[in-house]
Amino acid sequence: MTCIITAFAQSPDRGRGLARDMRVRWALEEVGQPYDVRLVTFRELKERAHLALHPFGQIPTYEEGNVALFETGAILMRIAECHAGLLPEEPGARARAIAWMFAALNTLEPPIVEREMASLLERDKPWYAERLPLLDDRVRLRLGELSVRLGDAEWLDGPFSAGDLLMVTVLRRLEGLEILEAYPNLVTYIDRAKARPAYKRAFDAQLAVFTGKVSTEG
Amino acid sequence: MTCIITAFAQSPDRGRGLARDMRVRWALEEVGQPYDVRLVTFRELKERAHLALHPFGQIPTYEEGNVALFETGAILMRIAECHAGLLPEEPGARARAIAWMFAALNTLEPPIVEREMASLLERDKPWYAERLPLLDDRVRLRLGELSVRLGDAEWLDGPFSAGDLLMVTVLRRLEGLEILEAYPNLVTYIDRAKARPAYKRAFDAQLAVFTGKVSTEG
């Protein structure tokens, strides 16, 4: 059964693949599942029909038969439960890959988003310049720990998993910034992930929404 | 097999049960599983032995036979996989409860922690007073959406689940603050959860570490 996901009708990152639908598109490509996309405007995000699907008025959502989900992490868990390719089968290895999913979303992403929000929303405030080093330090703390743990391994724990997928999409928020480039093994980790055919297909699909070369549901 | 979790040797919240070991203790009490606790000092958190268990030098960790995990969300997933009582069996309902787990950790907790960190680390900065309303607005946005979705239901989606457990422990970070008390249904939701016998046992166990009335592993 083809699932339906939602994505921004107007991509705020201009097709850079940083919106969270990219994470779900990539996961579906990794497991070889087709999907339809319903594009949602910013106004529609806060309307009753979308809030019934997503109580916090965000994208992506995921609909598959009678199952309707929100939260990217939960959508990836669902895809991984139904299809091989995102989580190991051995229960211990599976639990560790899930730990990396949560680490990406709950340990790495919050300080990265906080720094990003400050640069978007507080850049013209008198305190911006003085606060930025504090925010950078919080991000660096986590990048440093992640870099040490990754070492020269290819992926975070054995074969590529949904933990790597989420971690790479979180780290990509810092792409091109000096703060990330201080950790060469993290940069090559991101590049390694972006070389995956499934990543490329997902990236091209979300880019096509921005360039207008897209055919979507119905 | 009795699992071993880690907790702070010196509880920074003075036994209020806001450290993340409370989440794992509560989950283990809900499923009726015994556990041992290893207390870790702040110095030990950053030492090699602990970093091998937890790459980001935090608590809690979870060891059960050959499985060693970090990240509270992943630990709860593991406990829920092995024991009934934290996630529904029906796959769709299970996926929705997992969505609430991620929503608690990835949508509600980040703005709440950001506000908390500002009040802890930036209270003496010249910008603190002007920034606080911005931070409050970000928290209120999510509390408002959550309050609407909860309505007058007992729990977020059917019976009590690990999603409620995580959401309540996240909301408790705001306990006693006006910002939370503006949402009476969230306050009674928290109270309802705190009335659960498993919550009480877990709370008393973490409090005993602070008051010194504790027997821990070996």
Interface residues (C-beta under 8 A of the other chain):
Chain A: L51 P55 F56 G57 Q58 N66 V67 L69 F70 E71 T72 G73 A74 I75 M77 R78 E81 P91 G92 A95 R96 I98 A99 W100 M101 F102 A103 L105 N106 T107 E109 P110 V113 E114 L121 E122 K125 P126 W127 E130 R131 L134 R142 E145 L146 V148 R149
Chain B: L51 P55 F56 G57 Q58 N66 V67 L69 F70 E71 T72 G73 A74 I75 M77 R78 E81 P91 G92 A95 R96 I98 A99 W100 M101 F102 A103 L105 N106 T107 E109 P110 V113 E114 L121 E122 K125 P126 W127 E130 R131 L134 R142 E145 L146 V148 R149
